[in-house]
Amino acid sequence: MNIEYLRNFIKLTRYKSFSKLAKELEISQSTLSHQVSQIEKEFGGVVLIDRTTKKFELTRAGGLLKKHAEQIIDLYDGCKLEISKFRNDMLEDIIISASTIPGSHVLPKYIADFRNNNQYVNFKIVINNSKKSLENLKNGMANFAGVGSFMGYDMEDFDYFKIGEDELKIICSPNHKLVKDSNLVTFNELKEFPFVSREKGSGTRDTLEQQFPDYKELNIELEFNDNDSIISTVSESIYLSIMSEIMASKAESAGLVKILKVENYPLITKRPLYFIRLKGKELSRLKMEFWDELHSQIKK
């Protein structure tokens, strides 16, 4: 039996959607369906998933296979982990799912340093919002995650440490009528203009909704799932937005936006950035070395 087919079957029982898992695995739905069919064929043509309903449902045989498959995968991964200790030259993937600021602006330096000293590691960085990154970690699609919010997940389910702090700033076009000598505006002035926001599931959006009560008074008209689209929209329109100071400062230096100061709001909000892993999940020696080294470097 192909162990990866079995691994994908387990993931499928968690996603409960061929299309969503296929997209995450970057394969076609037909390929994923073929893998399930091959497993069914190996067990004598037994049906594992009830395809007669619109709702994703395992058959009794499918539920039994899920139970044993999880044990098989755990045994296989444990065996692979133990055997890897006898080979120092085995190329190993470290998969990190991270939101934009941790993934694109905080972690790369530390990843590059670790890679320079460990030639047998291959990093795969997947940029998602915080919610998706946490889902990927929970579903076994990533070894680690970098997030700006736990999105309602129980923090006790994870081991984590802070890798930075991110202050949020209000931005507008350099030609916006709100731009003044001091760039100081009132909150009532902000309410006169439309805002473009990050999508639900974004750590930035979650932080604003949880920690900035007046956020609900703003006129949110557009939502985008990436900061570049927001910067592009703001730089050429009357739209305003709230985003990471790191991104906002770089865009301002490039002449694309202006950062506004709000009277009586010296701080919009500030959020910690975390690097996390599933608590109790056994990791290889190399992965643990990266975790420990990153933690050590961050503390300096």
N, C-alpha and C positions, 0 to 999 in steps of 0.2 A: 504493500500500500504506500502511496505517495504521502509522506508525512506533511507536506505543505497543503495538500488537498484537505487533510484532516484538520490542520490548523485553521484553514479558511472556513471549513464547516463550522467550527466552534465560533469563529468571529461572526459568521452569518447568523448564528442563533442569538447573538447579542445585538447585532444591527437590525435583525428582522426585516431586511430589505436587500434584495439582490442588487438593485440599482445603486443604493448608497454605498454598500461595501465594494462593489465593482469600481465605483468612482474613487474610493479611498485607496484601493489596491492598484489603481491605474491599469485595470484590465477591462475587457468587455463583459457585459452581462452573460453573453453566450459562453464565454470561457469559464466563468464562475459556475454557470449552470452545468456545463460539461463536467467540471470537477465533481460536483455533487452526484451527477449521473454515474460517473466512474466508481464512486464510493458505493452507490446503490448496487451497481453491477457486481462489485466484489463480494457483496453480501447476498448474492443470489437474486438480485432484482427487487429486493425489498424497497418499499417507498419510505423515505425519511422525512419528506416535507409534503404536507397536504397542499397540492396545487389547485384544488377545486374551489378554494375560497379566496376572496380578496385579501383576507387577513393572513399574515404569516403564522403558520401553525406547524409544529413538529408532530409527526405521528408518534405512536407509542414506541416504535422501533427507533425513530429519530431521537426521542428523549433518552432512550437507553444508550444509543451510540454517543450522544453528547456527554453523558455521565462518564462512560469509559474512555472516550476520546480525550477528555480533560486530564484523566489520569495518565493516559499514554503520552500525551504531550509533556506533562510534568516530568515523567520518567525520562523521556527522550532528551528534554532540555537539561535535566539534571545530569544525565550521563554525558552529554556533550560538554557541559560545564566542567565536569571532573576530568574528562579526557583532555580538554584544552589546556589544563595545567601542565601537561607533559610537553606541550609545544609552545614555545615562545614566539615562533615565527608565523603563527596562524593569523591571517587577516581577519579583523573583527569589525563589524558595523556597530556604530553607536548612533542611534536614531533619536533626535530631539525634535519635538513638536513645540513651537514657541510662537507667541504673539510678536508683533512687529518690533517693539522696542527691545525686549530681551533678545529676540532672535537675530535682529539686524544691527543692533547698536551696542549691546552689552556683551553677549557671549562670544562673538567672532574672535576677539583678541585672545581670549583664554583657550578657545578651541585651537587656534593657530599655534599657540605656544605648546599645547599638549601634543598636537600632531607632529610638531618639529622634533619632539623628543621620543615619539612613539610611532615608528614608521609602519607598524602593522595594524594601525587603527584607521578606519574609514568613517568619517562623520557624514551623516545625512541630516540636514537641517530642513524641516518642513515648517513654513510660515503659515500659521492659522490664527484665528482669534483665540482668546483664552478658553472659551467654552469648548471649542473643537479640540484644542490641545489637551484639555483635561479628559475629554472623551477618548482621544487617541491613547492616552496613557492608561486609562481604565480598560480599554478594549485590547490592549497589548500591541497597539500599532506604533508605540514609541517606548523607549527606555526611560527617557526623562522629558520634562516639560518646563518651559519658561513662561510664566504667566504674570499678569498684573492684577488678577482677582481669582478667588476660588469659586466664583460663580454659584454659590450656594452649596457646593460640595462640603462634606465634613472634613475639616482640616486634619482631624485625627486619623484619617485614612492614608495620610501621606507623611513622608519625611521631607523636610524642606528647610531652606535657609534663604535669607534675603540677599539678593545680588545687586540691589540698587534702589533708588527712589526716583519717582517721576512726578514732577509738578505739571499741572495742566494749565494751559494758557489759551486765551481767546485771540483768534486771528481774523484778519480781514484783508482785502485787496490793498496794495500800496496806494491806489487811487480812490479808495473809499472815502465818502464824505465824513466818516467818523475820524479819519486820520487828522490829528492836530499836532501842534508843536510838541505837546507833552504826551500825546497818545492816550490821554486820560479821558474816559467817558463815564457816564452814569449808567446804572443798570436799566433805567427806564429807556435810555437811548438804544440799548441793545435790543430791547423788546420790540422796537420799531422795524427790525430787519429780520429776514428769514435766516434760519440756521441749517447747515448741513451737518449731519451727525454720523457717527459710526453705527453699525448695525447691532441689533440685539445679539448678545453673545460676546461682544467686544468687552475687554477689561476696562477700557476707557469709559464706555457707555455705562457699564455696571457701577463703576466708581462714582460717576456723576450722579446717577440715580440714587445711590445709597448715601453719598456724603455731601451732596450739594442740593439741598432742598429746593432752591430757587430755579433749578434746572427745568422743572416742569412749567415754569412761566415763560420760557423761551419758545419762539415760534419755529419748531422743527419741521421743515418741509421736505428735506431730502435725507436719504440714508445711503451710505456707501460702505463697502466692506474692506476698503484699503485707504491708507492715508494719502497716497499719491493722487488718487482721484479727488479727494477732498481738497487738497492744496490746489490742484488744477482748477477746480470749480470756484474756490474762494478767490484765487488770484485774478480771475477774469469776470467777476460779477459783484453783486451787492451782498452775496451770501457771507455769513460769518460762520465760524466753527470753533470748537474747543478741542485741542489736541495736546499731545505730549510736548513739553518744553524742548526736548531734544529735537524732535521733528520740526517744531515751529521755529526754533532758532536757526536751524540749517536752511529752512525755506526763506526766512527773513534775510539771512546773509546772501542768498542767491537773488534777492530782490523780488521774490514771488509773493510775499505776504508781509503784513505788519502785525506785530504783537501789541494788543491793546491792554491798557491798565484800567481797572474798573474802580471807580470811587467807592470807598467803604468796603471794598472786597480786595484787600491786599493779597489774599490767597484764595484762588477758586477752590482747589483741592489738591491734595498730594496723595500719591499711592505708593506702596512698596512694590517691588518686583521680586518674584520668587523663582527659585530653581527647585524642582520637586521630583520625587519618585514615589512609586507605590510602597507603602509600608509593608514589610514582611516579604517583599519580592526579592528572591535571591538573584544577585547579579554576578557576572563574571569578574575575575580579578581586575581586568583592564577597565571595565566600566566603573568598578568601585575606586580604582586609582584616579580616574577622571573626576568622579564625585568628590573624593577627598582633596584632590589637588585644587579643584575649583573653589571648594569651601575654604581651603587654606589661603588661596590667593585673594579671595574676596575679603577675608578678615584683616588683611594687611593694611 
